[in-house]
Each structure stands twice: as structure tokens, then as C-alpha cells.
């Protein structure tokens, strides 16, 4: 499908859940389109999106990764994420029954290595004030995660 020779050298982490493996492939693909991504991003209390992507022109996309029919049918809060992005996508694997997915949303087929956008989510521009808050929160979250990676135990000498 969309695998490259690089896949032979690169193995997927075995400690990730199926949805996290899909998110990994989505993030890799979006990086090729100059998007910065964060997994498990919290745009506001009570909401956590699988992938939030910030594009080169400031566009914000949300991608929800669903690994199975049960995973999809148990998610009743996805439409609450529509107010937090310019475009909304589902990411699923090749075996997922895509006829379950709602019309008017984007579709990405993914695995742990890459992804392919099959259907672009319709654009619904965020208000400027919300975009500013989200962009700032995205940047702060990314910086804090990077710092935690580099210094997992701050304050200990």
C-alpha cells in the first residue's frame, strides 16, 4: 500500500496499543506535509484528541485513531472535537469497515509506518481567538514534553 523500503529497517514499538500505532503512522505522514503533531493533546479539560496537527499556514487538524469497530462505537464524544480544528479526520487501518464512519469527515488509512489521506475533511475555519489559544497551548505542550524527555527528573541533582 504505502510502505517503503525503510520499513524493513524500522520496527514498530511493541509496547504501543493499536490506536497508538495508527497515530504513529499518521504523525509520520503529516510530517511529510510539513505539519507538526502532538499525540494525546488536551484542547480543553475533558477532551483528549489522539493527534492534533499544526500546519505550515497555522491550520489545525484533529485526527482520531480507531483500531476496531468496538473502539469506534464506544466513542460518543468525537463530535465535540469539531469545534477545536479546521479539519477533522478518522484514521483507521485497511481492515476497518469504513462505511461506519460519518459522512462529512476526513479519512486516513494508516498503519504504524505511514498513512494515506483518502478523503480530505471539510474545512471549517476556527475563530481567530480560539486558533491563538490552541496554537499557544500546542507550543507549550510540545516544549514541556521535550523538556520532560531531556530532563525527566528536574530538581534532582
C-alpha positions in Angstrom: 0.0 0.0 0.0 2.1 2.9 1.2 5.0 1.1 2.8 8.5 1.9 1.7 11.8 0.0 1.9 12.5 2.0 5.0 10.0 -0.3 6.8 12.5 -3.1 6.6 14.9 -1.2 8.8 12.3 0.3 11.1 10.3 -1.8 13.5 7.2 -0.6 15.3 7.4 -0.4 19.1 5.9 -3.4 20.7 4.7 -1.5 23.8 2.1 0.6 21.9 -1.6 -0.1 21.7 -3.2 -0.5 18.2 -4.6 3.1 18.2 -1.2 4.4 19.2 0.4 2.6 16.3 -2.1 4.2 13.9 -1.2 7.6 15.4 2.5 6.9 14.8 1.9 6.3 11.1 -0.4 9.4 10.9 2.2 11.6 12.5 4.9 10.3 10.2 2.7 11.0 7.2 1.7 14.5 8.3 5.4 15.4 8.9 5.9 14.8 5.2 3.3 17.6 4.6 5.2 20.0 7.0 2.8 19.5 9.9 3.9 19.4 13.5 2.0 16.9 15.5 1.2 16.0 19.1 -0.4 12.8 20.3 -3.0 12.8 23.1 -3.4 16.5 23.1 -5.9 18.1 25.5 -7.5 21.2 23.9 -9.7 21.8 27.0 -10.4 19.9 30.2 -12.4 16.7 29.5 -11.2 16.4 25.9 -8.2 14.5 24.6 -7.6 14.1 20.9 -5.4 11.3 19.5 -3.5 13.6 17.2 -3.5 17.3 16.8 -1.6 18.7 13.8 -0.4 22.2 13.3 0.2 23.0 9.6 2.7 25.4 8.0 0.0 28.1 7.5 -1.4 27.7 11.0 -4.1 25.3 10.1 -5.2 22.9 12.9 -6.3 19.3 12.2 -7.6 16.7 14.6 -7.2 13.0 13.8 -9.0 10.4 15.9 -7.5 6.9 15.5 -9.8 3.9 15.7 -8.4 0.4 15.8 -11.7 -1.5 15.6 -15.4 -1.4 15.3 -15.8 -1.6 19.1 -13.3 1.3 19.5 -15.3 3.4 17.2 -18.8 2.6 18.5 -17.7 3.2 22.1 -16.6 6.8 21.2 -19.6 9.1 21.7 -17.6 12.3 22.2 -15.9 12.7 18.8 -18.2 15.4 17.6 -17.1 17.6 20.5 -13.7 17.8 18.8 -15.1 19.5 15.7 -15.0 22.9 17.5 -11.3 22.6 18.0 -10.0 22.2 14.5 -10.1 23.4 10.9 -10.4 19.8 9.6 -11.4 16.6 11.3 -10.2 13.1 10.2 -10.6 9.5 11.2 -7.5 7.3 11.0 -8.2 3.5 10.6 -6.4 0.5 9.2 -7.1 -1.2 5.9 -9.4 -3.8 7.6 -11.7 -1.2 9.3 -15.3 -1.1 7.9 -15.2 2.5 6.7 -18.9 2.6 6.0 -19.3 3.1 9.8 -17.6 6.5 9.6 -19.8 9.6 9.4 -20.1 11.5 6.2 -18.6 14.9 6.2 -15.4 13.8 7.9 -11.9 13.1 6.6 -10.5 9.6 6.2 -6.9 8.4 6.6 -5.8 4.8 6.2 -2.8 4.2 8.4 -0.5 1.6 10.0 2.5 2.0 12.3 4.8 3.2 9.4 2.8 5.6 7.3 -0.6 6.7 6.2 -2.6 8.0 3.2 -5.3 10.6 3.2 -8.2 9.1 1.2 -10.7 11.8 1.9 -10.0 15.3 3.0 -12.1 16.5 5.9 -14.2 19.5 5.1 -12.8 22.8 6.2 -14.5 24.7 9.0 -12.2 27.6 10.0 -11.6 28.2 13.6 -12.3 31.7 15.1 -9.1 33.7 15.4 -9.2 33.8 19.2 -9.6 30.1 19.5 -6.8 29.5 17.0 -4.5 31.7 19.0 -5.2 29.9 22.3 -4.8 26.5 20.7 -1.6 27.4 18.9 -0.1 28.7 22.2 -1.3 25.6 24.1 0.2 23.4 21.3 3.5 25.1 21.6 3.7 25.0 25.4 2.7 21.3 25.5 5.3 20.4 22.9 8.0 22.4 24.8 7.0 20.8 28.1 7.1 17.3 26.6 10.5 17.9 25.1 11.9 19.2 28.4 10.5 16.2 30.2 12.2 14.0 27.7 15.5 15.7 28.1 15.2 16.1 31.9 12.8 13.5 33.3 13.7 14.4 37.0 14.0 18.1 37.3 15.2 19.3 40.6 17.3 16.2 41.4 21.0 16.9 41.4 
